[in-house]
Amino acid sequence: MYYDLITDLISMVKIYEMENVEGDQDVNAFAKWLNVRLDISGPAVIAEPEWRGKINGRSADSVINTSLVHLYRYAKLHAKAAIVNTAFSTPDEFIYLISLVSFGSMTKSALIKLNVHEKPVGMQIVNRLIANGLVHQELLDTDKRNRIIHITQKGTDALNESMERIRKASTNVTAPLSEGEKSDLIRLLTKLEDFHESKIKGEL
């Protein structure tokens, strides 16, 4: 339970009661009072974090880039552990299947682009999935050069059998973060991804 939050809430109710002896006990009135009080108090000032090399001039950009690379490697280690003794030989294979489940069947090129792979690497992943019967491809009537990729029942079963361990691996990566911190991180990462995705589209 959110014991700290409940304690803070009780404290705020006591203050509300003292300031509004004959006031409305309706929850909407309390919410309005709380909004006004928080606005008056102003946002909390967050101190700039310290990082290794900062005193020697190492920039925030350098720290962020290094952390993203390290986190990718940690996430990959957790993912590799999750697929031991499964139908998958690499984490990318189940990520491709999750993409097909989440967004539906799509062309081979779209699937590769969605997962931000260069074409040769993406083709190898798709070909392994096809060879193992986890997906199948069919010709497009409108474009004979491309193929549309569907997840098979075997692929769905393999994904379902591994999903609990895959979810556990994902949880391990973000383990120390609170739900609020996860939301903040999602907003920041989405902003970065959207920027780079639009930049790459503009260069194509």
N, C-alpha and C positions, 0 to 999 in steps of 0.2 A: 504493500500500500504506500501511498504518497504521504508518509507521516510528517515530513518537514513542511509540505504544502498545506496539510490540514492544520498544523500548528500555526503557520503564518496566517491562514484564513481565520482561525479562531481569534487570533490577536487583532486582526483588522476588524472583525465583528465587534469586539469589545470597544475599540476606538470609535467605531460607527455609533455604538450605543451611547457612549459618553457624549459625543458631539451632537447626537440627535435624540435627546431624552424623550421628546414627544413626537419623534419622526415616524415615518412610514416604515413598517417592518417587512414590506414587500421586497422580494429578491431583486426586482428591476430597479427599485429605488436604491438599494445597496450597491448594485452594479454601477449605476450612474455616479454615485458618490465615490466609489472605488476608482473609476476612470478619471474623475476630476482630481482625486488625491494623487494618483500615480503621475498624472500630467504635471501637477505642481512639483512633485518630487523630482521629476525629470529622469531621463534615462541614466542608468548606471554607467559610470566612466570605466571603461575597460583598459587596463594598463597594457602597453605594448609588450608582447612577449620577448623573452630573451632567447637567443639561439647561439649555437656554437659558431664562433668566428665573427660574431656581430661586432665585437670591439675592434676587430681588424678590418672592418669594412665589408664583410660578407653581406650581400643584399638579401632582402626578403624574397625576391624572385628566385635567387639561387636556392634558398632553403625550400621553397615551395616545389620547385622542379625536382630537387633531390628527394624530397619526401614522397612525391607522387610516384617516382620510379621505385623507391623502396617499398611503398605500399603495394604497388603492382606485384612485386616479387613476393611479398608476404602472402598476398591473396592467392598467387599462383601456387605457392607451397601448400596452403590449406586446400585448394581445389584439387591438387594432385593427390593428396592424401584421401580426399573424398571419393575418388574414382578408382581406387585400388580394388581389383577383383570385380570390376563392372564391365559393361560392354564398350566403355570409352577408353581410348588410349591417350587422349589429351583433353584438358579442360575446354578447349575451343570447340570440341565436338558436341558436348552437352550444351554449351552456350548457343551454338547454332540451332540445336533442337528447341531450346527454350525460345529462341527468336521466332521459330516457325509456329510454336504453340501460342505465343503471345500476339503475333502480328499476322498469322495465317500464311498460307502458301505464297511464295514470291519467286521472282526470277533468280537465277543463280547469281547474276551480277548485283541484284538488289540485296541479297542475303550477305554477300561478301562486303558490300559497301556499308551495310548496317552495322557490321561488326568491325569496321575500320581496319580491314586487312588489305594488303596489296593483292592484286589478282592472282599471281602464282601461288601464294600461300593459301588464299581462300579456296582456290581450285583443289588443292591437295586435301584440305579438310572436307570439302563436299564430296570428293571422290572416295575418301575413306568411308564416309557415311553411306554412300551408295553401295560400295563394295560389301559393307557389313549389313546391308538391308535395312538400315535405320531411316533412310529417306529414299524416295524414287523421283525420277525426273521425267518430264514429258515435253515434247516439242510445242512451241508456241505457233499458232496459226499465223499470227501477225509478224513474227520474227523468227525465222528458221535458225538464226545464229545463236539464239538464246534458249534456255530451258527453264521451265518452271519447276520448283522443288517443293515436294509434299513430304510431310513426315508420315512414316508408315505406322502400322499398328505395333510392329516390333520396336520401332523407335519410341513410340509413346510408352510402351511397357517398360523399356529400358530406362527411360527418363523417370517414370513413376517409381520404379524400384530404387533409384538412386537419389530421389528428390530430398528425402529426409537428411541424408548425409550432405547433400549439396547446400541445403538451407543451413545446416549446422556450420559448414565451412564459411558461409557468408556471415553468419552471426559472430563467428570467431574473429573475423576481420574488424568488426565494429564494436567488439565487446565492451570497451571502456566508455563508450559514448552513451549519454542519456538520450531519451526520445527527442527532446528539444534540440540537443546538439546534432543529432542525426538529421533533423529537418533543416537546421542551419547549413549543415554540410551539403545536403542535397541541393539547396538553393545555390550555393557557391559553385559546386561542381557543374550543375546544369548551366549556369551562366558561362563558365569556361567552355563547356562542350558546345553550347550554341554558338559561341563566338568562333571557335575553330571550325565548326561544321559550315557556317556561312562563309567563312574566309576561304575554305577549300572549294566550296561550290563556286565562289566568285573567280577562282583561279582556273577552273576547268573550262 
